[in-house]
Amino acid sequence: MKKKIIIPILAVATLFVTVSFKSDFFEIAKQIEIFTTLFKELNMNYVDETNPAELMDAAIEGMLDDLDPYTKYWTEQEVEDAKINRSGEYSGIGSTVRTKDKVMTIIEPRKGYPADKAGLKAGDQIIKIGDISVSDFEGDAGDMLKGAPGSDIQITYLRQGKTAQTTIKRAEVDVDAVPFYKLINNNTGYIVLTKFNKKASAQVKEALINLKTDGAEKIILDLRGNGGGLLIEAIRICNLFLPKGELITTTKSVVKKYNKTYKTQEEPVDTEIPLVVLINGRSASASEIVSGGLQDHDRAVIVGARSFGKGLVQRPKPLTYGTQLKVTISRYYSPSGRCIQALDYWNRDEKGNAVRTDAQDYKEFKTKNGRPVFDGGGVFPDIEISSAKMSPITEALAKDYAIFEYATKYYYEHQYSSLNEFSFTDADYDDFKKFLKKTRFEFETKTETAFAKALEQAEKDGLKKEVSSVYKQLENTIVKAKDKELDDRKDEIENMLIDEIVKRYFYRDGLYEYQILNNQEIAEAVRVLNDDNRYKNILN
């Protein structure tokens, strides 16, 4: 209740400060004074005992909720986590973990690192770290897994209904930006770039040079699933394929000091080698700077599905007590002048949701060779692959961890000693659909969410009795539609299932080896690179 009292007041006051400071310093001082006196009086006089820290967190949250989702307040620990993410180095157990509702799950133990050596598997639920129960821990329990290299930590975990213990010796963990590269078909270099941390451009450069030495005459740069990172690394990666002095991106803001142009600064590695860049709906930010920049310069053919559409630039600003504000400072624009931001957080609909630019409102721009490209919704591939898309039902299955949970089930029911043995059949896909029904996995579509809210409103309006029967019919219709969608979207769902399952047996290296042989986007990239006329016609 206390939060409900304070959030609206603080949100309005502090949001007003954010908007006004650039032109009216007096208004900032005035609003800060109002806020501090309000905060003091509230905590000193409220009828029940208050928690000042919780109230402040709620106030900050309420204010930032009105802005874009990338403007965030970082605690001291979150600041450290961000530094680790940028550097690509930390000390811990070497595993991705997920904590939700006081349950910590191993998502992916990295091959050869402490969690893997200790025998932990994806799907294991950590219930105790040392003597501390994860369910009782206040804060991010994942922080307890980090520590000095060589230090031991005892883990109690749950696997397939059975409890077990293991001791893990923490170690230095290197998070490579390029976890895999390989020469395929004797003349095509394949490079996977998963992060834009401080190692990104150096590792891509190393991979490119090594592949060329080994005989690569064409290159595939895989940015699928890469959510971005450091902008300067994106510029440097473009620079590997473009001459010195070429424009890669321009940032624009109402704050003049953030209006900048970013050009290539170094001599390139190779400006002629045929290049394909793979993207999908999870390729965002720095991935879009690279793919959009290379596309605008007609330097690469883009293959896959439309990228995420994040055209906003953030910068961390230090606050007191080791905290920071990660704030959106500008929008970035590709060399042709387009901004690929998909959602407009400053013009929301009647429900408060960010507005997505309609396709009919996309503006056309031209690449260096005069090819049409468009703004308003991510980078559009030159060659679109249907299986690379992610439909709403696939997003729901991934978001609700249905695919992850089924992969865990599959792993303990099938044994493979080599990648060549692995095969995911139609019977396996039917088993996945049965799994969803048996476990009553609640993957909720946006339509269901909207109908549920409508029913809540009907109850408030005293219309629940009249609406319930119709709602039940709609529910049944949606269930049938979802079943049909599972069949209609089989290719894209099956791709995600296979990716998750293969990792369980053969780690990331095995996944990339499997994709080289079986993935449709990679196959199409190879085809276009092997067809010189088609490649040139696309770019011209």
HUBELUR-V595253 format. One record per backbone hydrogen bond with DSSP energy under -1.0 kcal/mol. NH is the residue of the N-H (numbers start at 1). CO is the residue of the C=O. If there is no record, write none. Layout:
# HUBELUR-V595253
{{NH,CO} {NH,CO}}
This chain:
# HUBELUR-V595253
{{5,1} {6,2} {7,3} {10,6} {11,7} {12,8} {13,9} {14,10} {15,11} {16,12} {17,13} {18,14} {19,15} {20,16} {21,17} {23,20} {24,20} {28,24} {29,25} {30,26} {31,27} {32,28} {33,29} {34,30} {35,31} {36,32} {37,33} {38,34} {39,35} {40,36} {41,37} {42,38} {43,39} {44,40} {45,41} {46,42} {55,51} {56,52} {57,53} {58,54} {59,55} {60,56} {61,57} {62,58} {63,59} {64,60} {65,61} {66,63} {67,64} {71,68} {72,326} {74,324} {79,75} {80,76} {81,77} {82,78} {83,79} {84,80} {85,81} {86,82} {87,83} {88,84} {90,173} {92,171} {96,108} {98,105} {100,103} {103,100} {105,98} {106,124} {107,96} {108,96} {110,94} {113,110} {115,93} {117,113} {118,114} {119,116} {120,115} {123,106} {124,121} {125,158} {126,104} {127,156} {128,156} {129,132} {130,154} {132,129} {134,127} {136,133} {143,140} {144,141} {145,142} {147,91} {150,170} {151,148} {153,168} {155,166} {156,128} {157,164} {158,125} {159,162} {162,159} {164,157} {166,155} {168,153} {170,151} {171,92} {173,90} {175,88} {182,190} {184,188} {188,184} {189,218} {190,182} {191,220} {192,180} {193,222} {194,177} {196,228} {198,86} {200,197} {203,199} {204,200} {205,201} {206,202} {207,203} {208,204} {209,205} {210,206} {211,207} {212,208} {213,209} {214,210} {215,212} {216,211} {217,187} {218,187} {219,274} {220,189} {221,276} {222,191} {223,278} {226,223} {230,196} {234,230} {235,231} {236,232} {237,233} {238,234} {239,235} {241,238} {242,238} {245,264} {246,243} {248,262} {249,262} {250,333} {251,260} {252,331} {258,255} {259,256} {260,251} {260,258} {262,249} {264,246} {269,240} {270,240} {276,219} {277,301} {278,221} {279,303} {283,280} {284,226} {287,284} {289,285} {290,286} {291,287} {292,288} {293,289} {294,290} {295,291} {296,292} {297,293} {298,295} {299,294} {301,275} {303,277} {304,383} {305,279} {307,379} {308,283} {313,330} {315,327} {317,325} {319,323} {323,320} {324,74} {325,317} {326,72} {327,315} {329,313} {330,313} {331,252} {332,311} {333,250} {334,338} {337,334} {342,309} {344,355} {349,353} {352,349} {355,344} {357,342} {361,358} {362,359} {365,373} {367,371} {368,296} {370,367} {373,365} {375,363} {376,339} {378,340} {382,302} {383,302} {385,304} {388,385} {389,386} {395,391} {396,392} {397,393} {398,394} {399,395} {400,396} {401,398} {402,397} {403,397} {405,401} {406,402} {407,403} {408,404} {409,405} {410,406} {411,407} {412,408} {413,410} {414,410} {421,418} {429,425} {430,426} {431,427} {432,428} {433,429} {434,430} {435,431} {436,432} {437,433} {438,434} {439,435} {441,436} {443,441} {449,445} {450,446} {451,447} {452,448} {453,449} {454,450} {455,451} {456,452} {457,453} {458,454} {459,455} {460,456} {461,457} {462,459} {463,458} {467,463} {468,464} {471,467} {472,468} {473,469} {474,470} {475,471} {476,472} {477,473} {478,474} {479,475} {480,476} {481,477} {482,478} {483,479} {484,480} {485,481} {486,482} {488,484} {489,485} {490,487} {493,489} {494,490} {495,491} {496,492} {497,493} {498,494} {499,495} {500,496} {501,497} {502,498} {503,499} {505,501} {506,502} {507,503} {510,506} {511,507} {512,508} {513,509} {514,510} {515,511} {516,512} {517,513} {518,514} {519,515} {523,519} {524,520} {525,521} {526,522} {527,523} {528,524} {529,525} {530,526} {535,531} {536,532} {537,533} {538,534} {539,535} {540,536}}
